[in-house]
Amino acid sequence: MTSLDKPITPDPAGGPSADQKAVTQAALFDAFGGIRGTVETMLPGLLFVMIYTVNKDVKMSAIAAGAVAVLLVIVRLLRKDTVKHAFSGVFGVGVGVAFALFTGTAKGFYLPGMIYGAGLGVAFTLSALVGFPLLGVILGPVFKENLSWRTRNPGRKKAYTKASLAWGIIFLAKYAILFPLYWWGDATQLGWVLIALKLPPMVLAVYFTWVFLAKAPPPIDVIAEWEAEEAAEEAAKEAKEAAKGPARHRRA
């Protein structure tokens, strides 16, 4: 995978360069966990619905899902891998398990995630409409541009706005399908539809993000700018101190 520290070489034709596309892809993989992170996110929910489909035992299904989520975090810790995606996954599963055990229904396991996902859809959409796209806030640190896109890089702000709107529409469409199933369908149907809709909308949203950002101007590396400013200040300070030495020698 391409390193995020690799400098981006502009395309002479003015379009997105191969480097820019590769760096954008690497950043998106880092931000959203890649294939492994996606699998780890899906596995507890898949285990829950499989066990519940077989024996209709909410407690057993919930405990199994929670146990495998914790196990995935432990494996990452033992391998000394990054755990940010695993921890977010185990937190979401933990809330679902608590709801399922409290309500005694399988639908309770799915409800917190559905509310969270629908809320994200609203947040992405509103943020794009008000000109402060949420995806730029999320990905800015990954690209080392922080919030510089807001005032210094209008092309990237436009790309983040389009991408955030795409995420919002995709999420809202997904939960427009799921909530009627939650209200009027049975728990087994809801679980399998949730599993079926877990990956395709995410892949579509990430694809649109890649398309928009790959065509946008390169990010402004504000981290490198800060480091360069600090280096320049340090060099000026050293030069000033060096100049004081001969002056004191002449006065003596």
Secondary structure, 3 states (H helix, E strand, C coil): CCCCCCCCCCCCCCCCCHHHHHHHHHHHHHHHCHHHHHHHHHHHHHHHHHHHHHHCCHHHHHHHHHHHHHHHHHHHHHHCCCCHHHHHHHHHHHHHHHHHHHHCCHHHHHHHHHHHHHHHHHHHHHHHHCCCCHHHHHHCCCCCCCCHHHCCCHHHHHHHHHHHHHHHHHHHHHHHHHHHHHHHCCHHHHHHHHHHCCHHHHHHHHHHHHHHHHHCCCCCCHHHHHHHHHHHHHHHHHHHHHHHHHHHHHHC
